[in-house]
Amino acid sequence: MITTGEFKDLVENTNIAFWKGYDKVDAIAESLYNVSKTDSLMSVHSEMEMSEYAHKKDEGGKHHKAELGQGYTVIFRQEEEGEMISVTKKMRVGDKYDEISRLVTSIGKAQHRRIELNLTHQFTFGAAGSYTNMDGDLVLCKSGDGLPYFHTAHTLTKSNKTYSNLLTNNGLTGTAEQNRTALSNAERLFVNMKNNFGQRLSIRPDTIITSDDPDIVNAVQEMLYSTVKTDGSNGTINVNAKKYEHLILPDLDTDSNGVKVPAKAGDWFLVSKADSRAIMEVAQAVQLTPPNINANSEDFDTESWSWKVNAMYSYGWLDSKFVVRSNE
């Protein structure tokens, strides 16, 4: 039986088990976001751009005063997540150390998976503009211009020009030639990306994002790591070899409940991680709260001991100029 005298050791061991479970989930989607701490429950953000080019300065003359291009405003609000497990009296009497450890490991893993799911689904549902998450809450996936993250005519604040970051019918699981064409089409959208003044924005893509579907993973790996053209041509250099990092998001092709959707498996994204406009602000980092034997943590009716995890954070994108989406 796990007694109150052994309680301290149990809590210490479950803390280790919790973080073991948390670390089983790689922070892949999070790597695409600019993560910072905050003390505010709501934050207001606006991009600020200036001309892509400096101006002439005459001898003895004044410097040209740069004009700043205020972008659209977006608002992020903190949301709290949490999960709890209870260890029954029977589990304690039966010395179910392993079972208790597995339960605590599971909530650590579940919390990190939820964070990754939320951050990933900004990409997954970015063309729709919104979705209803597993808790029944409406989650917006819109830029400050009021349009879905992925759109063919995003507007600018200082110009009547538009930019597109959405391709259709450009999958990466076709023939080698079709795949090269699809990638070139996505790269062309980056070449035509604009700042708020309508000037070409100097952003270079560095990453391809896909789901973990074997067909698209293998197609991208073949395209990026073959030394020759992937169409059987001998001696012809593969111009896309090692051109991009390949980032695999396991939840990219899932619905709001994390269930795989085959129709989404072929969706892919060309991204500039170096110029990411994705933001994650953390008001409360992930925290495990174990039961406290000195604070009557035992439930009076059930005699269960409970462990809970909490986290509070917000996330979203300033704009969509760092990413291009395509699909099958």
C-alpha positions in Angstrom: 0.0 0.0 0.0 1.2 3.5 -0.8 1.1 5.2 2.6 1.3 8.9 3.5 4.9 8.3 4.5 5.7 7.3 0.9 3.8 10.3 -0.4 6.8 12.5 -1.0 8.6 9.9 -3.1 5.5 9.3 -5.1 5.1 13.0 -5.9 8.7 13.4 -7.0 8.5 10.3 -9.2 5.3 11.4 -10.9 6.8 14.8 -11.6 9.6 13.1 -13.5 7.0 10.9 -15.2 5.0 14.0 -16.2 7.9 15.7 -18.0 9.0 12.5 -19.6 5.5 12.3 -21.2 5.6 16.0 -22.1 9.0 15.6 -23.8 7.8 12.6 -25.8 6.1 15.2 -28.1 8.4 17.3 -30.2 7.8 21.0 -30.3 7.7 21.0 -34.1 4.8 23.5 -34.7 6.1 25.7 -31.9 9.4 26.1 -33.8 7.5 28.0 -36.4 6.3 30.6 -33.9 8.0 33.5 -32.1 7.4 32.5 -28.5 7.5 35.0 -25.6 6.2 35.5 -22.1 3.5 37.9 -21.2 1.7 39.2 -18.2 -1.3 40.4 -20.2 -4.5 38.5 -20.8 -5.0 40.4 -24.1 -2.4 41.9 -26.4 -2.6 44.1 -29.5 -0.1 43.7 -32.3 0.5 45.5 -35.6 3.2 45.0 -38.2 5.4 48.0 -39.0 7.2 48.1 -42.4 9.3 50.7 -44.2 10.5 51.0 -47.8 12.7 48.1 -49.0 15.2 50.6 -50.4 17.3 53.5 -48.9 17.3 56.9 -50.6 20.1 59.2 -51.8 21.7 61.6 -49.4 23.3 64.7 -50.9 26.6 66.1 -49.6 25.9 68.1 -46.5 22.2 67.4 -47.0 19.7 65.8 -44.7 19.0 62.2 -44.5 15.8 61.0 -46.1 13.2 60.3 -43.4 11.9 56.8 -43.8 8.2 56.5 -44.2 6.8 53.8 -42.0 4.0 51.6 -43.2 1.7 50.7 -40.4 0.1 47.4 -41.0 -3.2 45.8 -39.9 -3.9 45.2 -36.2 -4.5 41.8 -34.6 -5.6 41.0 -31.1 -4.6 37.9 -29.2 -6.4 36.7 -26.1 -5.1 34.2 -23.5 -6.8 30.9 -23.2 -6.3 28.4 -20.4 -6.1 24.6 -20.8 -5.9 21.9 -18.2 -6.4 18.2 -17.5 -6.7 16.2 -14.4 -6.3 12.6 -13.4 -7.3 10.9 -10.1 -5.6 8.0 -8.4 -8.1 5.9 -6.5 -7.7 4.4 -3.1 -7.7 0.9 -4.6 -4.7 1.8 -6.8 -2.8 3.0 -3.8 -3.7 0.0 -1.7 -2.6 -2.2 -4.6 0.8 -0.4 -4.9 0.0 0.4 -8.6 3.1 2.6 -9.0 3.5 1.8 -12.6 -0.1 2.5 -13.4 0.0 5.8 -11.6 3.2 6.7 -13.4 1.6 5.9 -16.8 -1.4 8.1 -16.0 0.8 11.1 -15.1 3.0 10.5 -18.1 -0.2 10.6 -20.2 -1.4 14.0 -19.1 2.1 15.4 -19.8 1.9 14.0 -23.3 -1.7 15.1 -23.7 -0.9 18.7 -22.7 2.0 19.1 -25.2 0.0 17.4 -28.0 -2.8 19.9 -27.5 -0.4 22.8 -27.8 1.1 21.3 -31.0 -2.4 20.7 -32.3 -3.5 24.3 -31.7 -0.4 25.8 -33.4 -0.6 23.3 -36.3 -4.3 23.9 -37.0 -3.6 27.6 -37.8 -2.0 26.1 -41.0 -4.6 23.3 -41.4 -7.6 25.6 -41.4 -5.9 28.7 -42.6 -7.7 28.7 -46.0 -11.1 28.4 -44.3 -10.6 31.4 -42.0 -11.9 29.6 -38.9 -12.8 26.3 -37.3 -14.5 25.0 -34.2 -12.1 23.3 -31.9 -12.6 20.1 -29.8 -14.0 22.3 -27.0 -16.6 23.8 -29.2 -14.9 27.2 -29.4 -14.6 29.2 -32.6 -10.9 29.7 -33.5 -10.1 32.4 -36.1 -7.4 31.9 -38.7 -7.5 35.3 -40.3 -5.0 38.0 -41.1 -5.4 41.6 -40.0 -7.0 42.4 -43.4 -10.0 40.3 -42.4 -9.2 37.6 -44.9 -8.3 33.9 -44.3 -4.6 33.4 -43.7 -4.4 31.8 -47.2 -6.0 33.9 -49.9 -5.3 35.0 -53.5 -5.8 38.7 -52.9 -4.5 39.9 -49.5 -4.8 43.7 -49.2 -2.1 46.2 -48.1 -2.4 49.3 -46.0 -0.3 51.7 -48.1 -1.0 50.4 -51.6 -4.0 49.3 -53.7 -1.9 46.2 -54.8 -2.6 42.8 -53.5 -0.6 39.6 -52.9 -1.4 35.9 -53.0 -0.2 33.1 -50.8 -2.6 30.4 -52.0 -2.1 27.8 -54.7 -4.6 25.1 -55.7 -4.1 21.9 -57.6 -0.4 21.9 -57.1 0.4 18.8 -55.2 3.7 17.2 -54.5 2.7 13.6 -55.1 2.5 13.6 -58.8 5.2 13.0 -61.4 8.7 14.4 -60.8 8.0 17.1 -63.4 4.7 18.0 -61.8 6.3 18.2 -58.4 9.0 20.6 -59.7 6.3 22.7 -61.3 4.3 22.9 -58.1 7.3 24.0 -56.1 8.2 26.6 -58.7 4.7 28.0 -58.5 4.9 28.3 -54.8 8.4 30.0 -55.0 6.9 32.4 -57.6 4.4 33.6 -55.0 7.3 34.4 -52.7 9.0 36.3 -55.4 5.8 38.4 -55.8 5.3 38.9 -52.0 4.7 42.6 -51.2 5.2 44.9 -48.3 2.5 47.5 -47.3 3.9 49.9 -49.9 3.4 47.4 -52.7 7.2 46.8 -53.1 8.6 43.3 -53.5 9.3 42.0 -50.0 12.7 40.4 -49.6 11.6 37.2 -47.9 13.2 33.9 -48.9 11.5 30.5 -48.1 13.6 28.0 -46.2 11.2 25.2 -45.2 8.7 22.8 -46.7 5.9 21.7 -44.3 3.9 18.5 -44.8 1.9 16.0 -42.9 3.4 12.6 -41.9 1.6 10.8 -44.8 4.2 8.5 -46.3 3.3 9.5 -49.9 4.0 13.2 -49.5 6.9 12.6 -47.1 8.7 10.3 -49.5 8.0 12.6 -52.5 9.5 15.6 -50.7 12.5 13.6 -49.4 13.1 12.4 -52.9 12.9 15.9 -54.3 15.2 17.4 -51.7 17.8 14.7 -51.2 18.3 13.2 -54.6 21.5 14.3 -56.3 20.1 14.0 -59.8 16.7 14.8 -61.3 14.1 12.5 -60.0 12.8 11.5 -63.5 15.4 9.0 -64.5 17.6 11.5 -66.3 21.3 10.5 -65.9 23.8 13.2 -65.0 21.2 16.0 -64.7 21.6 17.9 -61.5 18.7 18.1 -59.1 18.4 21.9 -58.6 16.2 21.4 -55.5 18.7 19.2 -53.7 19.1 20.4 -50.0 17.3 23.6 -51.0 14.8 23.5 -48.1 14.4 22.0 -44.6 11.6 19.5 -44.5 9.3 19.9 -41.4 6.8 17.2 -40.7 3.7 18.1 -38.6 1.9 14.9 -37.6 -1.4 16.8 -36.9 -1.4 18.8 -40.1 -4.0 16.5 -41.8 -6.4 16.2 -38.8 -9.8 17.5 -38.0 -10.5 19.6 -34.9 -10.5 16.5 -32.7 -7.1 15.3 -34.0 -8.6 12.6 -36.2 -6.8 12.0 -39.5 -8.5 13.3 -42.6 -7.2 11.5 -45.8 -8.2 14.4 -48.0 -5.9 16.7 -46.2 -2.8 14.4 -46.4 -1.4 16.1 -49.5 -1.6 19.7 -48.3 1.8 21.3 -48.1 3.4 24.7 -47.3 6.4 26.7 -48.3 7.6 28.8 -45.3 10.2 31.3 -44.3 10.9 30.3 -40.7 13.4 33.1 -40.5 10.7 35.7 -41.3 7.9 34.1 -39.4 5.0 36.3 -38.4 3.5 33.6 -36.2 3.3 34.6 -32.5 2.8 32.6 -29.3 2.5 34.4 -26.0 2.7 32.5 -22.8 1.1 33.9 -19.6 1.5 30.6 -17.7 3.9 28.0 -18.7 2.9 24.3 -18.5 2.6 23.5 -14.8 1.9 20.2 -13.0 0.1 20.4 -9.6 0.4 17.2 -7.6 -1.8 16.5 -4.5 -0.6 18.0 -1.2 -1.0 15.6 1.7 -0.9 18.6 4.1 -3.7 20.4 2.4 -6.5 17.8 2.4 -5.9 17.0 -1.3 -7.7 13.7 -0.8 -11.3 13.8 -2.0 -13.5 13.3 1.0 -16.1 11.2 -0.9 -13.9 9.1 -3.2 -10.6 9.1 -1.2 -8.8 9.8 -4.5 -5.7 11.8 -5.0 -5.5 14.1 -8.0 -2.8 15.5 -10.3 -3.6 18.4 -12.7 -1.8 20.3 -15.4 -2.5 23.9 -16.5 -1.2 26.2 -19.2 -2.3 29.6 -20.4 -1.2 31.0 -23.8 -2.4 32.8 -26.9 -1.3 32.4 -30.5 -1.9 33.7 -34.0 -0.3 35.4 -37.0 0.5 39.1 -37.7 0.1 38.4 -41.4 0.6 35.6 -43.9 3.6 37.0 -45.8 5.9 34.3 -44.5 4.0 31.3 -45.9 2.5 29.9 -49.1 -0.1 27.1 -49.0 -0.8 24.5 -51.7 -2.7 21.2 -51.9 -3.5 18.4 -54.3 
